[in-house]
């Protein structure tokens, strides 16, 4: 049972059974309740099922002990709405959550994102359910006849990532609705509401996609929106050969259709560098080619003729990460590189060594951000080598400085604490650096890994401004800093 930092285990524990015997146990499910989400009943539908948008962990422990104490009513979950539409979700860990509600004959509703801290209670969560909109239409071939038995699925549109993006993806998979086209190629899918992505798949055809915005209907009856989809027959073949900069075949390269109706179809090059991808629509296709000895690259070929893909030579970066003050190497630190090939994250080795490659030639930004140190960012120019595994940037030395801890309170000229003020700690000179924080409801702020040296601490909130100079040394902990805004 949760008590303090550790908790209490109810006993007594049973003695071990004699040889040949078995312990008589009972399974008890214990669910920690660090946070509670409680809804206001206004505007909600009764008898709606409510689920959390990310997994809740319950520990199942076999105990030969008495039944657990009854659940505190303040933490008792109510996952089916009452007569007033109220609900309570308990046992959520700290993080960002949303609540999904579903009721028969209505489109699912979803709350706004809810940030939770341990022990926090959130009230007034509202979810609005509506009759929704049914998507209806016909799936046909681009050559004319209807497509029978096509799978039409719809799911909430991806919001592009951010906090909780992984949980969003899991939620979209759970929320997916599916319909199958009948003998005339017709389908009916719903009810749905909001922004959704429609995907249509059928054997022997390329995939079809559509993005829909389905507003909630004004009345009590569901609406309908027509969305016809034409699928291109996938009866063509992509053939090509992958070679390196010396026109020698590249064996074992993964070739994937990156976009279009055949997205996801793949093949691997043989000993002579050739590949073949069947069941694709006629015309051009964009491919992504991956091989451990070369940077990932894209190319476009067509089904009308054999294609050739030449993989450019890449470069690599060798370096080492040190503590600026002690000179000691820093192992196991994440280093992020961003450049022409996207974002790559690696960890330093046991002696602080860093090796990244192969990389596409161009300007790459190397960034190190580790707790207790100031972030470091360097731009390096990576050139292409002339062979596999060529290192073109050597002896890159990265040093990170220890930061300082700065905490304090912000006041106005009347001595009142200022909540929601933006605090900036900036260092000038040859290596400028700045970090920001915001004051809480009590006007307090706390900045870890603040820049060291002679820094300027400034604050702003609407028309209020203020600033003070201070000297911070590596490892300093200044906890009583005061700043006045005027």
N, C-alpha and C positions, 0 to 999 in steps of 0.2 A: 504494500500500500504506500502511495507517495507520502513521505514525511520528511521535511527538510531537504537536504541535499542527496541523501541516499535512499531512505525509505525503510519500511518495516516488513519483514517476512513473518507471516502468521505461522505458528507452530501448534502442537509439537510435530517434529518430523518423524516418520515411521522408522522402526529399526529395519536393517536389511533382512530380507526373507531368508529362511534356512535353505540349504542346498536342495534343489529340485522344486522349491516353492516359488510363488510369484507374489509380488506386492499388490495389495488391494489399494488402488489409487482412484482418485477422482480428478477429472480434468476441470480446472477452473480457469476461465478467461479473465485476465486482468487488463483493463484498458486505461492507460494514463490519460489524465484530463488536464493538460497544462493550459488550455485555452478554450474559450466557449464562444460560439457565435449564436446569438439569439435574435429572432426576427420580430419585428412589429407586425401585428396581424393585419393592419390596414391594407385593403386592396388585394389580398391574397386569396387563392382558391382553397376551399376545404378539401381534405382527403388527398392532398398532393404528396407524392413521394419526394423526399429531399435527400440528395447525396452530396458529399464533398467532392470537389474537383480534383483531388489528389489522394493517393492512398493513405489510409489511416492504419497504423500498425498496432496490432493487439498481440500481447504475449500470452501464449497458452502454456500453462505450467501444471504439471501433474503433482498434486499435493495430497498426502494422506492427512488432511487437516480439516477442521470444521469449515462450513460454508463461509465465504467472505462476508464482511459487514455490508449492510444495505448501502446502495449508492446514495450519496448526498443529493437531495432533490434539486439543489442548485446546479448540479452537473448531470442530471438525468437527461439523456438525449430524447428528443421528440422528432422523429424523422417522418412522421405522417402528420400533416397539418390538422389543427383542431377546427372547431366550428368557426373561429374567427380568422382562420388562415395562419395562425402562429406556429412556429417551429423552433427547435433548439438543436444545434449541432455541437457536440462536445468531443473532447479527445483529440483536438487538432494540435499538431506541433507548431512551433514558431515558424513563420514563413508567410508567403503570399498565397491566398486561397480565393476561390469563388464557390458559390453555392448554386447547384442546378436543381430545378424543380420540374416535375413531370406529373401530369394528370391525364386520365383517359380522355381522348377526343380533343386534346389541346396540344399546341406546340410547346416544346420545352422552353423554360425561361431560365435565364442566367443572371446572377447578381453581378455587380461591379466587383473588381478585385478588392480583396479584404486583407490588409497587412495585419499579421498577428505577432505579438510578442508573448513570451511565456507568462501565463497568469492573466493575460488580457481578456476582458469581456467586451464584446462588441454587440451593441444593440441597434435596433432600427433598420436592420437589413430588409430590403423590400425586393421582391421578385414579382414581375407582372407576367401572367400567362394570358395567351390569346388563342382564338380558334386557329390562327395561322393561315398559311397559304399552301394549297396543293399544286405541285408542279406536274403538268400533264403535257404529253406530246407524243411524237412518233420518231422512232429510230429507223433510218433508211440507209441503204448503201449509196455512195456517190454515183453508182451506176444505175440507180433507180429502185430496185426492189426493197421491201421492208426487211429489217433484220430481226429475226425471231430468236428469243432467248437471250437477248443482250442484257447485261447487268447495268442498271442505272443506280448510282449511289450519290448521296449528298451528305456533306459534313460542314460544320462551321468553318468559315474561312480563317486561314492562318493570319495572325496579327503581326507576324514579322519578328517574333522573338521577344527578348527582354526577360525580365524576371518572371519565372514560372513558365517559360516557353516549353520546356520539356513536359511539364504537367499538362499544358495546353494541348500538345500533340496527343498525349494519352487520352485526354478528354474528347478530342475530336474523333479519335478512333471509336471510342465508346458510343458517341452520339451519332454515328453514321447510320443513315436510313438507306434501305436497299429495295429496289423494285425490279421485276423481270418483265421484259416486253412480251406481249402475247402474239398470237398468230398473225396479227396485222402490224406488228412492230410498235404497238401502242403501250404506254406506261402511265402510271399515276403514282406520285410519290409525295408523302407528307403526313401530317401538317408540318410546315417549316416556317421559320421567321428569322429575319436578320440577313446577314451576308453569308452566303453558302457557296461552296464549290461543287459543281456537278461533274461527275466522271462517268463515262459510258465505255464499257468494254465488251467485246464479243470475239469469239474464236474466229480467226481468219481475217480480222479487221484491225486497223490501227485504232488507238484509243481516241475518244472524243472528250472535250472539256468545255465547260461554260461556267462563268461567274455570274451569280444572280444576287440581287438585292430584293428581299421580300419583306416589305413593311407589314406591320400588324394590321389586319382589317379593322375598319371602323366599327362594324356591327358585331353581332354575336354569331354570324355565320362565316365559315371559312371561305377564303377567296381562291381563285384559280389563276395560274399563270402558265401560258403555253411556251414550251421550249422544245422545238424540234431539233434533232441532231442527225447529221449525215456523217457516216463512217467511211473512211477510205479502205477498200480491200487491201489486205496485207499479203499480196501474192508475189512480191518482187524480192530480189536478193541484193544486198550490198556486198561487193567484193573489193578487196584492196590489199596493199602491201605496205608494211611499215619498215622503214629503213632509217639508219642514223645519218649523221652529217657526211660520212664517207660513202654513203649509198650501200652500206652493208646491211643485210637483213637483221631485224631485231626480233628475237624469239621470246615468247612468253609475255608479250604486251597485252594488257586488257583493253579491249576496244568496246566502248559503250555508246549507244545512241543517246545523246544528251538532251535533245529537244525534239518536239514534234509528236506525231501520232504514234511513232514506234519507240518513244522514250523508254529507256531501261533495257531494250534488247542488247545483247552483248555477245562477244566472242573473244578468243585468245589466239594470238598469232602462232603459227607453227614454226618449224625449224627454218623455213625459208622466208618467214616474215609475212606470209599470207594469212588473211582471215576472211570469213564469210558469215554474214548475218542474214538469216532467212526471215520470211514472214514480215516484211516491211512494206509500206506503201511505196508506189512508184514516185520517183523524183529525188531531189537532194535531201541529205540528212546531215545534221551536225553531230560529229563524233568527239568523244573525249578519249584520249589515249594515255594510259598510265603504265609506267614501268619503273621499277626501283632504281634503275641507273640513269633515268632521265627525268627532267621536270615534267609535270603533267601538262599536256598540250591539247588543243582542239584543232579540228580540221573538218572540212565539208567535202563530201563526195556524193555521187549520184548513182542511182541504180542503173543508169543507162550505159555506164562503162566502168571498167576497173579503175579504182582510184589508187593514188600513191600518197602516203603520209611520211614526211621527213621529220624526225625528232631532232630538235636543236640540242646541241651540247649545253649542259648546264654548268654552273659554278658551285662552289661550296665555301663556307666560312668556318675558320678555325680560330678559337680564342680561349680566354680564361676569365673567370670572374673572381674578384678579390674584395676583401674588406679594406676600405680605404685607410682606416686608422691602424689596423694591426698588420695588414699585408697578408693575412691568412686567406687561402682559397675557400670559396663557399660552394659546397657540393649540394646537389638536390634542389637547386633553385630554378624556378620556371623562367624561361627566357622566351619572349614573344617576338617574332619577326613578321612584319607586314610589308608587302611589296607587290610586284607584278603578278605573282602567283597566288595572292590572297594572304591568308594568315596561317602561320606555322608556329607551334609551341613545342619547345623541347626543354629538357632539364639538364643542368650541368652535372658532370660526372663526379666521381669520388674526390678528384683533385681540383674541382672547379672548372674542368675542361668543358669546352663548348664546341660541338661540331654539327653544322647544319648543311644539308645538301642532299640531292642536287637542287639548285635554285635557278629559276629563270633569270637571265641577265637583266640588270636594271638596278635602280636605287631601292634599297631595303632599309626599313627602320627597325632597329634593335632596341627593345625596351625591357627593362628589368624592374619589377615592383615586388618587393619582399617586405614583410612586416618587420618593423624596427629600423628600416633603412629608407632613405630618400629614393624616389624613383629615378632611374637613369634612362636616357633615350639618346641613341646615336644613329646617324645615317651612314650607311656603308654602300659603296658602289661595287656590285658584284658583276664581274665579267664572265663570259662563257669560256670554258676550257676547250681543249682539243682532244680530250679522251674521257672515258668513263671515270668518275670519281675525282676529277681534277679539283684541287683546292685553289681558288683564285683570290681569297682574302685570308691572309695568314696573320697570326699573332695579334688578333684583336683583343685589346686589354680593356676590360670593363671593371670599374671600381664603384662601389656603392658606399655612401656615407651614412653613418648612423644619424637618425633624426632626433627630434626633441618632442616632448609632450607638453602641449600648451592648453590650459583650461582656465575658464574664468566666467565672468558675468558682464553683461552689457547693460548700461543704464542710459536713461535720457537725462536731460538737464534738471529735471525735477526729482531725480533719484528713483524713478520707477524703472523696473526691469523691462527690457525690450525683447519681446518674443518675435521669432521669425526674421531676425536680422541676419544678413549675409556677412560672414567674417572671412577676410582674406589675409593670409600670411605670405608676404612676398619678399624675395631676396633678389637684389640686383647684382651688378658686377658682371664678370666674365661668364658666370654660370647662373643665369637668372632662373628662378623657380618660384612657383606660387601654388598654394593649396587653399581650398575654401571649405567652410562649414556653415551651418545655420544654428541659431540659438533655439532652444526648446521653449516650452510654455513658461518656464521660469526665467527665461533670459540667459540661460547658461549654455556654454559651448565647450567642446572638447575636441582637440585636434591631435591625433597621433601622427608621428613621422612628419612633424613640421620642419620646414627648412631651417638650417642652422646658420650662425653668423649674425651679422647686423641685418635685422629684418624689420619690415614695416607691417604693423597689424592695423588693418582698416576695417570699418564696419559701415553698413548702410541698410537702411530700412525706409522705404518711401523717400521723403525729403530729408530724413535725418542722415548725418554723416559724422564720422569721427575717425581718428587714427592716433597711433602711438608707436614710437620706435622702441625696440628691445633687442638685446643681444642674447641669442640662444646657443649654447654649446651642445655638442653631440651627447646624447643621453640625459640632458636636462629634463626635469619634471617641474614645470611652473604651473601650479594649480590654483593660484589666487589672482590671476590677471584680471584687471578691471579696465573697461573701455567705456567712455562716455560719448554719446551721440548727441549732436545739436542740430 
